Amino acid sequence: MAAFPWHARSRNYTSEFESCRLEAVPVEFGDYHPLKPITVTESKTKKMGRKGSTSSTSSSSSSSMIDPLSSVLDGTDPLSLFAATADPVATAANTDSTRKKRDKDDSLAVGSDFEPWSSKRGEILARYTTTEKLSINLYMSSEKGKATTPGSAVSEKVRTRLEELDDLEEGSQKELLNLTQQDYMNRIEDLNQSLKDAWASDQKVKALKIVIQCSKLLSDTTVIQFYPSKFVLITDILDTFGKLVYERILSMCLDNRSSLPDNFTPESVNDTAKETCLNWFFKIASIRELIPRFYVEAAILKCNKFLSKTGISECLPRLTAMIRGIGDPLVAVYARAYLCRVGMEVAPHRKESLNKNFFDFLLTFKQMHGDTVQNQLVVQCVEIPLYLTLYSPAIDWILQCIAYRAPEILLTEMMERCKKLGNNALLLNSVMSAFRAEFIAARSMDFIGMIKECDESGFPKRGKLQVTMQSSSAEVTMMESKNRKRAPAWTEREHLLFRSLGLNLAMADPPECDRLQILNEAWKVITKLKNPQDYINCAEVWVEYTCRHFTKREVNTVLADVIKHMTPDRAFEDAYPQLQSIIQKIITYFHDFSVLFSAEKFLPFLDMFQKESVRVEVCKCIMEAFIKHQQDATKDPVILNALLHVCKTMHDSVNALTLEDEKRMLASLINGFIKMVSFGRDFEQQLSFYVEARSMFCNLEPVLVQLVHSVNQLAMETRKVMKGNHSRKTAAFVRACVAFCFITIPSLTSIFARLNLYLNSGQVALANQCLSQADAFFKAAVSLVPEVPKMINIDGKMRPSEPFLLEFFCNFFSTLLIVPDHPEQGVLFLVRGLLNVIQDYTWEDNSDDKVRIYANVLHLLSAMTQETYIYHLDKVDSNDTLYGGDSKFLIEINKLCETVIAQILDHLKTLGQEETLKRQSQLALYFFNSILAHGDLRNNKLNQLSVNLWNLAQKHGFADTKTMVKTLEYIKRQSKQPEMSHFTELALRLPLQSRT
C-alpha cells in the first residue's frame, strides 16, 4: 500500500481558545438573570352575575419565589384555578372542621411512641418456659341440636344455640395429658386454626365454643411458671375472635356504601347489624364461668361502638369490677393486663379505668404472700422469688398503659402508693421502667432514697441470677438457691433497681446539683458487687451517665473499676457485649480524641478484648468515630500512637479467609486515618509517618495505593511551598518521595493500579524537575503494558481490560507531549517504545481499540509538530524548546505518522467482511474526524484520503445520517474562517447518501 504522508495543520491555540469562549452580553437592570426570583403572572377569573355574561380576567405580577413548573399554563395552576371557584366560606368552614376533628383524633389515638404488645410477645414466650408436662382440654364437636328445618321459628333457633353452648359445659371435651411445651403450643395453634375454619364455614357457635374453651385454660395454674406464655398464646386466639366478630358486624353496616368512616356513630349502623351485635353479647352473657365470660366479652369490647356512644366507657368499669371476683392474684393481674391492652386499643383516653385496674391490684398485693398462694407454690416446688417474676410482664404492661402521656403528678401518686406498700422492689422497678425518663430523672434522689428503704420481700434475694440487657423489670430473673441464706448486704439486690434508674438517666438529665451525689450513691452499690455479670450489667448502664455529665477524670476512674472487677479469672471473656457497649458510649460522648487517649485506663481497657473478632469490631468502631468527628488534621503523638495501634490490630486480622468486602472496609478506615495526619510544613516527619505506615499496613493494597497518592501529594506540596527556593535539601526530599513511590508500586497486585500510579508518580517527578526519575516511571509503565490480562476483576466481576487500557493510553499520551527526549535515548524514544508495545500486544479480534489508540497517537504527534505546545510544566523544557521546530525532528514525527496511518488503513481493510461492515463504517468516520481536526487538508493526498474515508463510512448504509449531516455542517461553518477556506472545496466533495 502506498504511504500517506502526514501533514499536521498549524495551530494557534490562543486564537482557538478565544473563539471557543462564550460571548459576553451586557445585562441591563430588570433583564432576566437566572438568580433572580421568577416572576409569575397570575390570572384571576371573576364570575359575572348576569346570565350570558363573559368572564373578565385581570393579571397581576408577583416577584415571590414560585415553583417554575406552576406557571406552565399562562401562569395559572389548574388546581389553584379550580380551588378559586369554590365557595371560600364553605372551604374555610370545612378546613376548620377537619382540623378540629384531626386534633381530636390525635389526642385519642395511641402514637408510635407507645410500645405495642406485639413487641413483647416473643420475649415473654422465650423467657417463660417449662420442662414439665402440660394438659389441655380439646373441644369435641357434637351433632346435638343441628337438625333444624328451614321453617323453624326464631325462638327455636335461639333455644338450639343455647343448647349448643350448654353442650360445651356438659362434657363435650377431651383432656390431653403429658404434653411437652412444644406439643402444647402446637395444640393451641390448632385451636386457633379451628376457630378460623369454623368462622369461614359459618359455624359461629362452634367458633364461640372454641374461644370459651381456650379462655378457661387461663384459670389453670397447674404449671405456674408457664402461665405468662400461656397467657400470650390464649390471648392471640381471643384477639383473632374479636377481630372476626367486629369485621363481621362492620360488613353488615355497609349496605350500599363502600365503607364506614373510622369515627362512625351508632346512628349510622342499621338494625340488622345492631341485632347481630346484641346477639353476640347475649351469648357471652350466658357463659356461666367468670373467667371465660370476662375474657370473651373483653375480646369483643370494640363492638360496643355499634350499639352506643357510651357503651365502651360503661363496660370498662364493669369489667374492671368483674376481675375482683378472681381469687388467684396471678390470674387476676393478667386479666387486668388484658383489659388494659384492649382498653388502650379502643379507648386510650379512658385513663381512670387503667388507673383503677392498677390500684385494685395494689389492694390485693398482699395475697401473693397469703397461705393459698404459698401452699400452691409448695405443691409445685416453686420458690417465691421465681413466682414474683411471673407478675413482671403484667405489671409492666399495666404501668406502661397508665404512664403513656400521663402527667407528672401521676408519678408522684404512684411513688406514694409504693411507699405505703413498703417500697416494694417489684413495683418500684416497674414504675421506673414505665414512666417517662424526664419524670424519673427529676426525682432521682427520691428514688435513691426509696431504693435504700426498699422492702426486701418485694424483690428476690441473692440467688442464681439471670439478667438481660433491656430496661423492663421483666428482664430480671432470679432463682433462689434451695438453702436460703440472708444476703450479706443490700447491694446484692439493690443494684437491679439502680440499673433501672441508670437506664432512665441515660435518656434524661437529673438536676445539675444532684448529679455527683447520684453517681456516688449508685457506684457505691455497683462497686461492691461480687458477681462479675451483675457488676458489668449495671456498670455498663452507668458509664453512659458518667460520660454525659462528667470529665475524663471520672470516666477514667470508672474504667479502672471495670478493669479491676473483670480481669480476675478472665471474667471479661463472658462480658464482651457489655464491654463493647461501654466503648461505644465513651466514643459517643468524647469527640476530642487527644483527651480520650490520654485517659490512663482507656488503652488497658481495650486490652481486655482478647477475642480477635471482637477486638477488631471495637477497633472499627473507634476508627469510624474518629473519621466522623475529627474535624482537623492532627499530628498529636498521643492520637497517632493510639490509632496506629488500633489500625495495626485491624490490619493484622486480615488473612486468606478474609472477605474482600471486609478488606475494603478495613482499608477505608485506615485510609481515613492516614488522610487526617498532617505535620504541616515538617515534610520530612510526614514522609517518615508514611514510611512507618507502609511497613505496618503492607497487606492491604488500597492502603498502599493511598500512601503512594499521599506521598505524591506531599512532593507537590513541597514544590508549591518551596517555589523559587530549590535548595539541595528540597531536591533530596523530593527524590526521597519519588523513591518511596518507585519502591512501593511494584508490591501492588492490581495491574491498572500499578500503571496509573507509575504514570501519576512520573508526572509528579516531572513537575519537580526529576527528569531521570520521571523517565524511569514512564519506562516501567511501558514495560508493564504487555502484562495486562484480557480480563480483570472489577468489584467481584470479570470485565474486559481493553477499555481501561484505552483510557490509560489517552492519559499517557497527554503526558508524553511535554516529556523532553533523553539526550542518550534518541528522538521520541518513549513514543517509539509505546508504539512497539501497542503493536505487539494481543488485541481481541472483535475489538477496534487498537485503531482508536493509533488515532490518539496521531493526535499526540500532531501536537508535537507545533512551534509552541498547548501546555508546559514550569522549568521543564519540552521538545518544542529543545528542538525549536528542527526539520529533522519534524521528519521523524512524519515517519511515525505514516506508520500509524498505514496500521489504521490495514485494519480498515480487514473489516471488509459483511459481519464487520458496521465497525468499518464507524472507524472510517472516527479516523476522518481525526484528520479533520489535526491534519492539513490543503495537502492533496491527505485531502483525498479524507474523502475516501467519508465515502467508506457511507458505502454500505451503516453510517448515522444525523451524525454525517452535523459533521458536514461543521465543515461548512469552519470554511468561513480565513485560514480554513479550503474546507469549502472539501465540503463540495463530501456527498450525503440517503438510505433508500
Rosetta blueprint (number, residue, H / E / L):
1 M L
2 A L
3 A L
4 F L
5 P L
6 W L
7 H L
8 A E
9 R L
10 S L
11 R L
12 N L
13 Y H
14 T H
15 S H
16 E H
17 F H
18 E H
19 S H
20 C H
21 R L
22 L L
23 E L
24 A L
25 V L
26 P L
27 V L
28 E L
29 F L
30 G L
31 D L
32 Y L
33 H L
34 P L
35 L L
36 K L
37 P L
38 I L
39 T L
40 V E
41 T E
42 E E
43 S E
44 K E
45 T E
46 K E
47 K L
48 M L
49 G L
50 R L
51 K L
52 G L
53 S L
54 T L
55 S L
56 S E
57 T E
58 S E
59 S E
60 S E
61 S E
62 S E
63 S L
64 S L
65 M L
66 I L
67 D L
68 P H
69 L H
70 S H
71 S H
72 V L
73 L L
74 D L
75 G L
76 T L
77 D L
78 P H
79 L H
80 S H
81 L H
82 F H
83 A H
84 A H
85 T L
86 A L
87 D L
88 P H
89 V H
90 A H
91 T H
92 A H
93 A H
94 N H
95 T H
96 D H
97 S H
98 T H
99 R H
100 K H
101 K H
102 R H
103 D H
104 K H
105 D H
106 D H
107 S H
108 L H
109 A L
110 V L
111 G L
112 S L
113 D L
114 F L
115 E L
116 P L
117 W L
118 S H
119 S H
120 K H
121 R H
122 G H
123 E H
124 I H
125 L H
126 A H
127 R H
128 Y L
129 T L
130 T L
131 T L
132 E L
133 K L
134 L E
135 S E
136 I E
137 N E
138 L E
139 Y E
140 M L
141 S L
142 S L
143 E L
144 K L
145 G L
146 K L
147 A L
148 T L
149 T L
150 P L
151 G L
152 S L
153 A L
154 V H
155 S H
156 E H
157 K H
158 V H
159 R H
160 T H
161 R H
162 L H
163 E H
164 E H
165 L H
166 D H
167 D H
168 L H
169 E H
170 E L
171 G L
172 S L
173 Q E
174 K E
175 E E
176 L E
177 L E
178 N E
179 L E
180 T L
181 Q H
182 Q H
183 D H
184 Y H
185 M H
186 N H
187 R H
188 I H
189 E H
190 D H
191 L H
192 N H
193 Q H
194 S H
195 L H
196 K H
197 D H
198 A H
199 W H
200 A H
201 S L
202 D L
203 Q L
204 K H
205 V H
206 K H
207 A H
208 L H
209 K H
210 I H
211 V H
212 I H
213 Q H
214 C H
215 S H
216 K H
217 L H
218 L H
219 S H
220 D L
221 T L
222 T L
223 V L
224 I H
225 Q H
226 F H
227 Y H
228 P H
229 S H
230 K H
231 F H
232 V H
233 L H
234 I H
235 T H
236 D H
237 I H
238 L H
239 D H
240 T H
241 F H
242 G H
243 K H
244 L H
245 V H
246 Y H
247 E H
248 R H
249 I H
250 L H
251 S H
252 M H
253 C H
254 L L
255 D L
256 N L
257 R L
258 S L
259 S L
260 L L
261 P L
262 D L
263 N L
264 F L
265 T L
266 P H
267 E H
268 S H
269 V L
270 N L
271 D H
272 T H
273 A H
274 K H
275 E H
276 T H
277 C H
278 L H
279 N H
280 W H
281 F H
282 F H
283 K H
284 I H
285 A H
286 S L
287 I L
288 R L
289 E L
290 L H
291 I H
292 P H
293 R H
294 F H
295 Y H
296 V H
297 E H
298 A H
299 A H
300 I L
301 L H
302 K H
303 C H
304 N H
305 K H
306 F H
307 L L
308 S L
309 K L
310 T L
311 G H
312 I H
313 S H
314 E H
315 C H
316 L H
317 P H
318 R H
319 L H
320 T H
321 A H
322 M H
323 I H
324 R L
325 G L
326 I L
327 G L
328 D L
329 P H
330 L H
331 V H
332 A H
333 V H
334 Y H
335 A H
336 R H
337 A H
338 Y H
339 L H
340 C H
341 R H
342 V H
343 G H
344 M H
345 E H
346 V H
347 A L
348 P L
349 H L
350 R L
351 K H
352 E H
353 S H
354 L H
355 N H
356 K H
357 N H
358 F H
359 F H
360 D H
361 F H
362 L H
363 L H
364 T L
365 F H
366 K H
367 Q H
368 M H
369 H H
370 G L
371 D H
372 T H
373 V H
374 Q H
375 N H
376 Q H
377 L H
378 V H
379 V H
380 Q H
381 C L
382 V L
383 E L
384 I H
385 P H
386 L H
387 Y H
388 L H
389 T H
390 L L
391 Y L
392 S H
393 P H
394 A H
395 I H
396 D H
397 W H
398 I H
399 L H
400 Q H
401 C H
402 I H
403 A H
404 Y L
405 R L
406 A L
407 P L
408 E H
409 I H
410 L H
411 L H
412 T H
413 E H
414 M H
415 M H
416 E H
417 R H
418 C H
419 K H
420 K H
421 L L
422 G L
423 N L
424 N E
425 A H
426 L H
427 L H
428 L H
429 N H
430 S H
431 V H
432 M H
433 S H
434 A H
435 F L
436 R L
437 A H
438 E H
439 F H
440 I H
441 A H
442 A H
443 R L
444 S H
445 M H
446 D H
447 F H
448 I H
449 G H
450 M H
451 I H
452 K H
453 E L
454 C L
455 D E
456 E H
457 S H
458 G H
459 F L
460 P L
461 K L
462 R L
463 G L
464 K E
465 L E
466 Q E
467 V E
468 T L
469 M L
470 Q L
471 S L
472 S L
473 S H
474 A H
475 E H
476 V E
477 T E
478 M E
479 M E
480 E L
481 S L
482 K L
483 N L
484 R L
485 K L
486 R L
487 A L
488 P L
489 A L
490 W L
491 T H
492 E H
493 R H
494 E H
495 H H
496 L H
497 L H
498 F H
499 R H
500 S H
501 L H
502 G H
503 L H
504 N H
505 L H
506 A L
507 M L
508 A L
509 D L
510 P L
511 P L
512 E H
513 C H
514 D H
515 R H
516 L H
517 Q H
518 I H
519 L H
520 N H
521 E H
522 A H
523 W H
524 K H
525 V H
526 I H
527 T L
528 K L
529 L L
530 K L
531 N L
532 P H
533 Q H
534 D H
535 Y H
536 I H
537 N H
538 C H
539 A H
540 E H
541 V H
542 W H
543 V H
544 E H
545 Y H
546 T H
547 C H
548 R H
549 H H
550 F L
551 T L
552 K H
553 R H
554 E H
555 V H
556 N H
557 T H
558 V H
559 L H
560 A H
561 D H
562 V H
563 I H
564 K H
565 H H
566 M H
567 T L
568 P H
569 D H
570 R H
571 A H
572 F H
573 E H
574 D H
575 A L
576 Y H
577 P H
578 Q H
579 L H
580 Q H
581 S H
582 I H
583 I H
584 Q H
585 K H
586 I H
587 I H
588 T H
589 Y H
590 F L
591 H L
592 D L
593 F H
594 S H
595 V H
596 L H
597 F H
598 S H
599 A L
600 E L
601 K L
602 F H
603 L H
604 P H
605 F H
606 L H
607 D L
608 M L
609 F L
610 Q L
611 K L
612 E H
613 S H
614 V H
615 R H
616 V H
617 E H
618 V H
619 C H
620 K H
621 C H
622 I H
623 M H
624 E H
625 A H
626 F H
627 I H
628 K H
629 H H
630 Q L
631 Q L
632 D L
633 A L
634 T E
635 K L
636 D L
637 P H
638 V H
639 I H
640 L H
641 N H
642 A H
643 L H
644 L H
645 H H
646 V H
647 C H
648 K H
649 T H
650 M H
651 H H
652 D H
653 S L
654 V L
655 N L
656 A L
657 L L
658 T L
659 L L
660 E H
661 D H
662 E H
663 K H
664 R H
665 M H
666 L H
667 A H
668 S H
669 L H
670 I H
671 N H
672 G H
673 F H
674 I H
675 K H
676 M L
677 V E
678 S L
679 F L
680 G L
681 R L
682 D L
683 F H
684 E H
685 Q H
686 Q H
687 L H
688 S H
689 F H
690 Y H
691 V H
692 E H
693 A H
694 R H
695 S H
696 M H
697 F L
698 C L
699 N L
700 L L
701 E H
702 P H
703 V H
704 L H
705 V H
706 Q H
707 L H
708 V H
709 H H
710 S H
711 V H
712 N H
713 Q H
714 L H
715 A H
716 M H
717 E H
718 T H
719 R H
720 K H
721 V H
722 M L
723 K L
724 G L
725 N L
726 H L
727 S L
728 R H
729 K H
730 T H
731 A H
732 A H
733 F H
734 V H
735 R H
736 A H
737 C H
738 V H
739 A H
740 F H
741 C H
742 F H
743 I H
744 T H
745 I H
746 P H
747 S H
748 L L
749 T L
750 S L
751 I H
752 F H
753 A H
754 R H
755 L H
756 N H
757 L H
758 Y H
759 L H
760 N H
761 S H
762 G H
763 Q H
764 V H
765 A H
766 L H
767 A H
768 N L
769 Q L
770 C L
771 L H
772 S H
773 Q H
774 A H
775 D H
776 A H
777 F H
778 F H
779 K H
780 A H
781 A H
782 V H
783 S H
784 L H
785 V H
786 P H
787 E H
788 V L
789 P L
790 K L
791 M E
792 I E
793 N E
794 I E
795 D L
796 G L
797 K E
798 M E
799 R E
800 P E
801 S L
802 E H
803 P H
804 F H
805 L H
806 L H
807 E H
808 F H
809 F H
810 C H
811 N H
812 F H
813 F H
814 S H
815 T H
816 L H
817 L L
818 I L
819 V L
820 P L
821 D L
822 H L
823 P L
824 E L
825 Q L
826 G L
827 V L
828 L L
829 F H
830 L H
831 V H
832 R H
833 G H
834 L H
835 L H
836 N H
837 V H
838 I H
839 Q H
840 D H
841 Y L
842 T L
843 W L
844 E L
845 D L
846 N L
847 S L
848 D L
849 D H
850 K H
851 V H
852 R H
853 I H
854 Y H
855 A H
856 N H
857 V H
858 L H
859 H H
860 L H
861 L H
862 S H
863 A H
864 M H
865 T L
866 Q L
867 E L
868 T L
869 Y L
870 I L
871 Y L
872 H L
873 L L
874 D L
875 K L
876 V L
877 D L
878 S L
879 N H
880 D H
881 T H
882 L H
883 Y H
884 G L
885 G L
886 D L
887 S H
888 K H
889 F H
890 L H
891 I H
892 E H
893 I H
894 N H
895 K H
896 L H
897 C H
898 E H
899 T H
900 V H
901 I H
902 A H
903 Q H
904 I H
905 L H
906 D H
907 H H
908 L H
909 K H
910 T H
911 L L
912 G L
913 Q L
914 E H
915 E H
916 T H
917 L H
918 K H
919 R H
920 Q H
921 S H
922 Q H
923 L H
924 A H
925 L H
926 Y H
927 F H
928 F H
929 N H
930 S H
931 I H
932 L H
933 A H
934 H H
935 G E
936 D L
937 L L
938 R L
939 N L
940 N H
941 K H
942 L H
943 N H
944 Q H
945 L H
946 S H
947 V H
948 N H
949 L H
950 W H
951 N H
952 L H
953 A H
954 Q H
955 K H
956 H L
957 G L
958 F L
959 A L
960 D L
961 T H
962 K H
963 T H
964 M H
965 V H
966 K H
967 T H
968 L H
969 E H
970 Y H
971 I H
972 K H
973 R H
974 Q H
975 S L
976 K L
977 Q L
978 P H
979 E H
980 M H
981 S L
982 H L
983 F H
984 T H
985 E H
986 L H
987 A H
988 L H
989 R L
990 L L
991 P L
992 L L
993 Q L
994 S L
995 R L
996 T L
